[in-house]
Amino acid sequence: MKLPVGARIIGVGAGLPASVVKNSDLTRLVDTSDEWITTRTGIKERRIALDTETTSGLAIEAARDALGFAGIEADTIDLIIVATSTPDDLYPSTACKVQGAIGAVHAAAFDLEAACTGIVYALAVAHQFIGSGTYKRVLVIGADIHSRFLDWEDRNTCILFGDGAGAFVLEADEEGETGILSTYLRADGTGAHLLSIPNTGSAYPHTGTTPPRAVERYLQMNGKAIYNFAVQRVPEAVKTACESAGITVEDVDFLVPHQANIRIIKSAAERLGMSPEQLVTNVDEMGNTSAASIPLALWQAIQRDQIKVPSTICLVGFGAGLTWASAIVRWTARDHRRIQKKTEHTKESTDKRETQEV
Ligand code: ACO
């Protein structure tokens, strides 16, 4: 359905813990090897939060970076949505903490939970708010610290995840054009048991008449089932989002998939007939950063000058719930800070030349 107002992404940003944990570091914790992790997942290293770092802290860093990219002030933001499964606390929301810290004084704020798919869900919600004319500027952040919910003695899971935050700034397109061409959201709750972090919510009675039990609060996953789910659903989501946008898969320049496992990404690309150059990946450096992974991958591809402007991009996520989602985006954003630097440099050179001529 075409919305009355167009929306485009004008900024992207990152917030990362400084600490890098390599595969070789993990061999001291569990019975694994760099070779096993690299060949089965594509992951070489990941960022892991220090005790002093928080989901909201990383989200705030990503938000500031994305605002800088867009060249806009926080007080012009109307809404902040943070996609996270690992908030600092059950409440207040991480989005409210971001709102307060960055001074987005006019913004409403809430969290959204759709696990690793959360960022695409949040983008779709932002698109709807802008498309209906309710808001002009929305900050969307994916932020997760999964390392706090991993069993560091379980080699099946602890090697997979990294921590981080990624952000997008969306704006109403005054020229009537649209940068978000389509979004597609799906869920299948019958697969809820396949990937979960149990005993972290109200289903586990911590107080009252029931005495506290010793329980595991660690991420639990049926890796094979999630793998099979992902390799089927990712191509389906890409094709459906293309159809809704009125384009074909051949029109997509870059695929930015959720960064869980390079084998999942390559298998999906093969099924879609996409070349390795069209894949945006940084799973080797970041591992699976859950809701942060899609903006972090795009952010890094922009740093590496992989993304041409303009280009047509497909974002596709999958994760616990089960959930999966995709979006087709016409990418036109350029880093405001780079443009400013270039302008200053050109001005400096011109001034120098003029002084020399005089
Ligand atoms: N090091 C060495 N050996 C290992 C390790 C490890 N880190 N982990 C598992 N193994 C062993 C297993 O114990 C098994 O041994 P066994 O045959 O003696 O039992 C063997 O390696 C093979 O294990 P498989 O499970 O068959 O390995 P597979 O090739 O399927 O890879 C993996 C496992 C990487 C987990 C894969 O299934 C996967 O990536 N699944 C998807 C996971 C995912 O994407 N999750 C996140 C979703 S997003 C979200 O919402 C959080």
Residues whose N, C-alpha, C, O or C-beta is under 5 A from the ligand:
A	BS01	ACO	D31 T32 S33 W36 R40 T41 A115 C116 R155 N156 I159 G223 K224 I226 Y227 A260 N261 F318 G319 A320
